[in-house]
Amino acid sequence: MIQPANRVQEVQEYYFSRKLKEVAKMNAEGKDIISLAIGSPDMPPSKQTVDKLCEVACLSSEHGYQPTIGTSELRTAMAGFYKRWYDVEIDAATEVQPLIGSKEGILHVTLAFVNPGEQVLVPNPGYPTYTALSRLLGAEVVTYDLREDKGWQPDFDALEQMDLSRVRLMWTNYPNMPTGGNACRETYQRLVDFARRHGIVVVNDNPYSFILNEGEKLSLLQVPGAKDCCIEFNSLSKSYNMPGWRVGMCVTNPTFISWILKVKSNIDSGTFRGIQLAAAEAMNTNTDEWHQHYNIAVYRSRRVIAEEIMLLLGCTYDKAQVGMFLWGKIPEKYVDAEQLTERVLHEAHVFIAPGFIFGSNGRRYVRLSLCAKDEQMKEAYARIASLDW
């Protein structure tokens, strides 16, 4: 009998992949599920971004394979993005690698730096793909706690007590998903020091720094010396309303970029030229006013409704959260978060995410996405309010 590779037994189907099939079945039965679970922006990219894609797509000469390193226009725009928003100097030729989204970048970086049996530090709670891809590639996952009482920053005291001799990578994610804990300059400084002293590469996943974040936008690479031992991912999925376009970036020193390119060039090719040039257009021409509207004003309005839903559910939350989600702690009467989310799904026909999918420290939390229009969120509130709580 044919059996799958052993690595398939190391992971389960991604929670949202599995659950969305259930939601689709319920929708086919006429139940009209409102999804407040997925972080997929529902707003469009800027007009000039779409126009550039259409312009290039109409040219018969622009449909061939593209270089894995990306077009010079895209790399230059990505370097400009880092200078404009973070005041970080990036060499467009050697220090940035375009990605087909950050998820693919997690694969490439893990393959480039981690041998089977070596260890990877993953935040708890944190993005599930850090864990799943590490296990698929034969790495040993070691979780580290984020401290709720410190704004979901790493517990550095606990980290220093660990045996770090086999650790190759440490994943971080600020502003944090799922908790909304904001980036902190002190945390970034400590991460660079930690990486340098222990010979660990810290990879900071930074796609949420624009969303509901009206203060200074922070990057790990702002810390002197960070490029020597750190990598940062960024993405157009969230802050440019382009999740389906699959455009991300990896920024670090030239040596690390060359190792990652060795892996990536054997796995995929460059994305369609029209997407690359349109992404460059977005980074070069989206105005401050565009960002203020789409990344601040729209999400602020939705956040007000999300907070009302949290209160209705009896959940508590930190108002200082940023990003496109709201993370809340469930009442003690529930055994775990899934008991609450399943009731909301099957009785109110509203899909929200249980926190256990982000790690054991999320077991008593739920996450609401702000990627639904005000009218949908108000309808979700009304449906939930109609239940006997």
N, C-alpha and C positions, 0 to 999 in steps of 0.2 A: 504494500500500500504506500502510495506517495505521501510523504510528510513534509511540512514546511521546514525551512531552516530553523535551527534552535533559537536564533535571535527573535523570531516572530513570537516566541513564547515569553519574551522579556517585556513585551508591551501589550497594552490593550488598544483597541480602536479609540481614537481621540474622542473624548466625551461628547464634544459638540457634533462631531460627525455622526456618532451613534444617535444622539438625542434629536438631531434635526430630522432624521428619518422618521422618528416617532411623531414629531411635530408635523411633518409633511402628511403623514397618514391621518392625523387629526384634522388637518386643514381639508384633506380630501373628503372627510366625513362632514364637512360644513361647519367646523367648530371655530374657525377664524381666530387662530392663535395670534396674540400680540407678542412679539419677541422683544424682550428687554435683556437678552442674554449675550449677544454677540457684539464685539467691538468693531463693527464694519460701518464706517461713516456713510450715511444715507444722502449726503449732499454732493453736488457735482464739483469737479475740478473747475478752475477758472476758465472762462471762455477762450482765452488765448491759448491755453494748454490744449483744449480739444481742437481748436482751429489748426494748431501746428500739427497735431496727429493726422487730421484729415488732409492737410496740405501734403505731407510726406507720403501718406498712403496712396494719393492719387498719382504719384510719380512712378513710372514703370521701372525706373532704375534703382529703386530703394528697397527691394524685397529680398535681397540676398542675405547670406550668413553675415553676422556681425562679429567683431573681435570680442573675445572673452573679457578683455580688459576694459571694454566699453569704448564708446566714441570719445574723442578728445573734447567735443562740446559738452558731453555729460560730465566727464571728470572735472573739467574746468568749472562747470556750474556747481558741482558738489563742493569743490574747494572754496568757491565763492560763498556758498551757503554757510560753511563753517566760519568764514571770516565775518560775514554779515551778522550772523545771529549769535555766535559764541566768541568772536574775536580770536579765533584760533587759526594760525597760519598752516595751511596744508599745501604740499607740493602736489599739484594735480597729476603730474606724470608718474609719481612713485609712491605716494602715501594714501591713495584712495582707490578702492576697488568697488565698482558697481556690483550690486547683487540682485538676483531675482527675488527680492524680499529677504527680510531678516531670518526667516525660518530656514531658508537654504544656507544662509550664512552660518547658522549654528552648526549645520552639517559640515560645511567646509572647514570651519575653524577647528572643530573637534577632530576631524580627520588629520588636519595639519599638525596638531599639537599633542594629541593624546594617544598613547599606545594602549592596546587591549590590556586590561588589568590595572591600569593606572587610574587615579582618582580625579573626580571633578566635584567642586563645591557648588551646590545649588541652593538658592534661597528658599526658605519655608516660612510663609507662602511665596509662591513664585510661578512663573509661566511653565506649564506642564511640558512643553517641548524640550526644555533644558534637560529634564530627566529622561524623557522617552528616547531622544536621539542619542544621549550618552549611553543608555543601556543597549540600544540597537547596535552601537559601534563597539560594544565590549568594555566600556569604561565602568568603573565602580562609582556610583553616585553617593556622595556624602552630603547630607543636608546641613545647613546652618540656619539658626533662628534669626528672624527679624524681630526687634523689640517694639512691641506696640506702644509701650510707655515712652519710647524715644522717637516716635513718628515713623515706625517701621524701618529703622536703620539697622545695619548689622550689629550683632552682639560681638564686638571685637574681643572682649575679655574671654568669651567662650571660644572664639576662633583661635586665640593664642594658646589655649590649653589643648588643642587638638594635635594629633600626630599628623603633620603636614608633609611628611617625607615622600609620599607617593602622589601628592596633589599636583596636577599640571595646570588646570584651568579653574577659575572662579567666576561664576556668572553673577552679575548684578543687573538691576533694572530700576532706573529712576528717571522720572517719576515712576513709582512702583506700580506694577500691575500684578495683583489685583487691588492692593490696599489704598492706592492713591497717595501714599507717602511721598513727599516731595524730595527732590534732589537737595543735597546739603553740601556746601563747600568743604566743611570739616570732614564729612564722610569721604568725599573724594580724595582729600589729602591723606587721610588714614589708609584708604584703599591703595593708593600709589605706594605709600611707605610699606604697607603689608606685602604688596606684590614684590617689591624690590628686596625686602629682607628675606623672604621665603622662596624666591625664585619661582613665583607663580605668575601666570598671565591672567590678569583680570580683564574680563570682557563685559563692558557696560552696554546694555541694550537701551537706547535712548529715543524711542519714537514718540513719546508723549509730552515732550517739554513745552510744546506750544498750547496744549489744550487746557483751558481754564487756568493758565499760569501767567499772570500779569506782571510778575516780578522778573528779575534777571533770569535769562535762560542759561542753565548750567550744562557744561560738558565735562566729563572726566579729563578730557585732553587739555583743559585750561590749567591743570596742575603741572608745574614745571617737572619735566622728566617723565611724564605719563606715557608718552609715545614709546619710551624704551621698554616698557613692561606691560602696557595695556593696549587694548583694542576697543574701539567704540563702533557700535552699529547705529545707524539712523535710517529713517524711512520716509517716503512720501505717502505711505498708506493713510496715516492718521491726519497729519497736519496739512496735507494738500488734497484730501478727499480722493485718494487714488488707490484704495486697497486692492482692487482687481487688476490694476496695471502691473503690479509686482515690480516695484522699483525701490531698492534699498541701497545702502552703502556701508562699506567697512573702511574705517580710517585708523591708521597706525603707522609704524615706521616702515621703510622700504623693505627691510629683510622679512618682516612678518608678512607683508603684502606679497612678496615673491613666493613664500611658502604656500600661502592660501591660494594664489593663482595656479601653482602647480596642481593642486587638488581640483580646483574649480574647472580648469581647462580640460580635465579628463572626465568631467561629469556633465557639464552643460556648455552652451554657447551664449554669445551675447543676445540680448533681447532685440526684437524688431527695431530697426533704426528709427521708425516713426515714434515709438514709445520713448526711446532715449532722447530724441530731440525735443519731444513734447515735455518730458520731465525737466530737461534743461530750461525750457521756456518757463515752466512753472517756477522753478527756483530763481530764475533771473528777473522775472517780471511781476510775480504776485506782490501786490503792494502791502504796506503796513495796514492799510484800511481793510483790505481783503482778509488778512489774518485776524484783525480785531473782530470783524463780523463773524467769520466762520469758526474760528477757534476759541473765541471768548463769548461774544454776545449770544450766539445761538445756543451754545452749551450751557451758559449761565441760566437761560430761561428754562431749559430742560432740567437742569439740576434742581431748581426749586420744586418742580413736580416730583422728581425722584425722591427728594427728601420727605415730601408729604407721603409718598408710598411707603418709605421706610418707617415713618412714624405709625402709619396705619397698620403695618405688620408687627409693630411693637419692637422694632429693631433700634439699636443705638448706633451712632456713627460720629465720626470726627469731621467737623465742618471745615477743617484745614485741608482736606483732600483736594487733589487736582487730578487732571486726566479725564478720560471719557467714561468713567465708571463711578458708582457710589458703592462703597463697601460698608456693610452694616452687620452688627452682632445680633444674633437671634435671641429671643426670650428664653429663659430657663425651662419653660414648659415643653420645649421641643427636645427630643432625643438628639437630633442633629439637624443640620441645615436642609438636608434632602427631604426630611419629613415636611418641612414648611414649603419648599419649592415644588414638591410633587402635588401638594394640596392646591397651591396657587395655579399650577398648570392645569390640573384636571377639573378643578371646580370653577376657577375664574378665567381659565383659558388665557393665562399670561405666563410666558416662559421667562424665568429668571434663573441665574446660575447659582448652584450651591458651592460654597467655598471649599469643600473637601477636594475638589478637582485640582486645587492649587497647592495642595499639601496638607499634612495633618494639622498644622496650625490654623487652617481655614475651616476646620470641621464645624465650627459654630458661627459661621458667617455666610452671608449671601452677597451677591454682586449684581447691581443693576447697571445695564448699559444705558448711556445717554444717546445712543444712535437710533432714535425714533423721534418722529416729529411730535410737537406739543400735543396735537390732537390725539395721537395714538397713546401718548403717555397719560393724558387726562382720561381717556377711555379705559386704560389699564387701571388707573386709580378707581374709577367708578365700578369696574367689575370686582375688584378686590374688596372695595367698601361694601358691596352687596352681600358678602359672605358674613356669616355669624362668627366673629372673632372672640 
